[in-house]
Amino acid sequence: MHTTTANQSETVLAPREVERLITGKATSDGAGVKLTRVLTHDLQHRLDPFLMLDAFGTDNPQDYIGGFPDHPHRGFETVTYMIAGRMRHRDSAGNEGLLQNGSVQWMTAGRGVIHSELPEQEDGRMEGFQLWLNLPAAEKMRAPWYRDIRNEEIPEYASDDGVTVRVIAGESHGVAGAVQRETTLPLYLDLHFDAAAEFAQALPVSFNAFVYVYRGNLRIGETDIPQQRMAILRNQPNSDGVVLQGMEGTRALLIAGLPLNEPIVQYGPFVMNTEQQIFQAVEDFRAGRF
Ligand code: MN
């Protein structure tokens, strides 16, 4: 584990409140993989630059064994975070990787990739998340990019209060995350509370931000957030961050980023700015140009 100490504490004087709580929608995708869509289509503008968050977690192989056979993407990035289980990734750009316990796969689809994500286990627990991060208009047709980030490559620190913070993207308490992105400046933290504790994170007012609790429960200001709920944080003028109060065993994702404020047109796995660009994506895919 790449553990470091925070070299800066973050003082939050005017914390954001919770705007509303969201219960994910049970659905299935790929070849019958059961999952919970936490960030749904109707929240894409509210949570710009994030387009989707899926949570999956099951001990039943029937819920995941089909995996996600070959399918395309264009116009955004996918960030897959595995908490438990093993998935094999293969794509049309020639990349291959094994995603397992605590590792992250960051894939920039750009102008297009076709990939598969298939379980490499026949029993046991499969648990994790897939976040979709939009690309600015000027980068939607950039070359695809891919990185596997092993568990031990994810920077991790213990806060003064003893909260273990895994910094997947962005920066927290002076610790730089595994991935940095210009334009959308995503912050992606996985927080583990070993005991009741408070955790403060600075957030620019302009950032859209949300928290997803996947173990235990959490309190933000006056709001209790039970397990498997997403809390959208209000963009209060003059606020400077968020303060989370976790219990023993609480685990939560804190995700934030700078909105693009560009038109969003989605057709399944293609997310562009105009309908014309979507027609083009479908045509390019059918013509084998991915
Ligand atoms: Mn995919």
Residues whose N, C-alpha, C, O or C-beta is under 5 A from the ligand:
A	BS01	MN	none
